[in-house]
């Protein structure tokens, strides 16, 4: 899929926002939703998305929604760092398939990086449901604590 196109209301993130597909929710407010990536590149890989911006990428989102998303990205990144104590953290956002985008609803990745770990290839290995559930509970406790 190219960088330009029409927003698909049936993409998986749109379905998650509408409650038509499940997710391991970490945070939600009126405008933003954050959840664990089902195909994590590392332990604690999270995604943050706008709920009311039918934007496929950074070039299509309005400034107000982008600011709301980035505010949550910063807060959730701090939660991940405090709770999981990674050696580093990667914050990434991809635009278009050639850049690595696989879901065409703008989203930001928060990927903890650990010493000695090699970054997994995205969308290749689905995370273990029990591990994702336990991690969700751990991060939600930290967020609400």
Phi and psi in degrees as a GROMACS rama.xvg file:
@    title "Ramachandran Plot"
@    xaxis  label "Phi"
@    yaxis  label "Psi"
@TYPE xy
-79.969  176.201  UNK-2
-66.5178  -29.2539  UNK-3
-107.53  148.719  UNK-4
169.051  -170.623  UNK-5
-101.981  137.561  UNK-6
-62.916  130.652  UNK-7
-99.0738  109.97  UNK-8
-64.319  -10.1633  UNK-9
-100.162  8.95737  UNK-10
-65.8567  156.451  UNK-11
-59.8804  -35.5419  UNK-12
-71.1221  -36.7201  UNK-13
-62.7028  -39.1196  UNK-14
-65.9465  -39.5012  UNK-15
-62.5515  -45.4513  UNK-16
-58.6531  -41.1451  UNK-17
-78.9646  -4.38614  UNK-18
80.7299  15.9277  UNK-19
-90.9772  -10.59  UNK-20
-138.672  143.958  UNK-21
-79.0185  161.767  UNK-22
-154.377  164.944  UNK-23
-94.2246  82.7857  UNK-24
-67.7327  135.059  UNK-25
-109.317  -37.2106  UNK-26
-154.323  143.103  UNK-27
-153.559  135.711  UNK-28
-131.709  -166.814  UNK-29
-61.0497  -30.1719  UNK-30
-115.035  -18.6567  UNK-31
-135.437  145.551  UNK-32
-130.501  136.491  UNK-33
-128.434  140.185  UNK-34
-154.425  166.472  UNK-35
-75.5235  143.148  UNK-36
-72.7794  130.123  UNK-37
-70.2918  -19.9083  UNK-38
-121.56  67.9468  UNK-39
-67.6492  142.307  UNK-40
-84.9608  -19.4979  UNK-41
-158.869  168.547  UNK-42
-64.9894  118.311  UNK-43
101.58  8.22586  UNK-44
-62.9231  119.886  UNK-45
-119.222  158.874  UNK-46
-126.482  143.026  UNK-47
-126.543  129.344  UNK-48
-134.553  151.251  UNK-49
-79.6175  146.324  UNK-50
-92.9083  -24.4173  UNK-51
-122.343  25.9985  UNK-52
-125.721  99.7037  UNK-53
-75.1275  65.0425  UNK-54
-112.165  135.121  UNK-55
-80.8745  -27.9702  UNK-56
-158.827  -176.364  UNK-57
-59.7978  -29.5161  UNK-58
-76.0367  -11.8225  UNK-59
-110.973  -11.9511  UNK-60
-86.3599  143.836  UNK-61
-78.5549  159.097  UNK-62
-61.2311  -39.5574  UNK-63
-64.4982  -46.5108  UNK-64
-67.7214  -37.3971  UNK-65
-62.122  -42.2213  UNK-66
-61.9372  -40.7103  UNK-67
-64.4554  -43.5177  UNK-68
-61.4914  -48.0416  UNK-69
-66.4935  -30.7026  UNK-70
-63.6604  -42.7939  UNK-71
-69.7632  -37.6582  UNK-72
-56.5038  -47.1111  UNK-73
-62.0809  -47.0961  UNK-74
-62.9078  -45.0834  UNK-75
-69.468  -34.9133  UNK-76
-59.6238  -42.1132  UNK-77
-63.6135  -41.8027  UNK-78
-60.194  -46.8589  UNK-79
-60.9792  -45.426  UNK-80
-63.7834  -44.9466  UNK-81
-65.6131  -40.9606  UNK-82
-82.4365  -42.1251  UNK-83
-99.0804  -15.4954  UNK-84
51.0729  51.9004  UNK-85
-71.3032  163.336  UNK-86
-73.2594  -23.9753  UNK-87
-160.03  174.6  UNK-88
-145.403  133.105  UNK-89
-103.562  129.396  UNK-90
-115.574  120.712  UNK-91
-137.948  151.512  UNK-92
-145.374  125.151  UNK-93
-109.332  145.776  UNK-94
-128.276  104.805  UNK-95
91.4725  150.6  UNK-96
-56.7993  -42.5264  UNK-97
-62.1687  -21.6733  UNK-98
-89.7819  -3.02351  UNK-99
107.489  0.402902  UNK-100
-71.431  131.564  UNK-101
-117.002  -22.786  UNK-102
-117.543  125.779  UNK-103
-95.699  56.3313  UNK-104
-134.046  123.491  UNK-105
-51.1323  135.101  UNK-106
-153.835  154.707  UNK-107
-118.247  131.822  UNK-108
-92.4738  137.025  UNK-109
-116.501  112.102  UNK-110
-122.155  104.61  UNK-111
-63.4979  142.999  UNK-112
-120.75  131.866  UNK-113
-115.416  145.156  UNK-114
-54.6454  131.017  UNK-115
82.8283  -13.0418  UNK-116
-84.3254  140.526  UNK-117
-95.7529  139.661  UNK-118
-67.5386  127.162  UNK-119
-70.7794  161.159  UNK-120
-83.102  128.733  UNK-121
-64.7057  145.357  UNK-122
66.4531  24.3618  UNK-123
-107.121  -40.3406  UNK-124
-124.02  119.544  UNK-125
-73.4227  139.776  UNK-126
-68.2784  153.844  UNK-127
-70.5354  129.146  UNK-128
-59.1952  -43.2112  UNK-129
-65.1675  -40.8117  UNK-130
-65.8505  -42.1531  UNK-131
-64.296  -40.6067  UNK-132
-62.8661  -45.0977  UNK-133
-64.5559  -41.7917  UNK-134
-65.4126  -42.1849  UNK-135
-55.9768  -49.3251  UNK-136
-60.3614  -42.0964  UNK-137
-62.8974  -46.7488  UNK-138
-71.6003  -38.5187  UNK-139
-62.8101  -40.6753  UNK-140
-58.1923  -43.3927  UNK-141
-66.2693  -41.7371  UNK-142
-62.6329  -43.7696  UNK-143
-84.9143  -10.2403  UNK-144
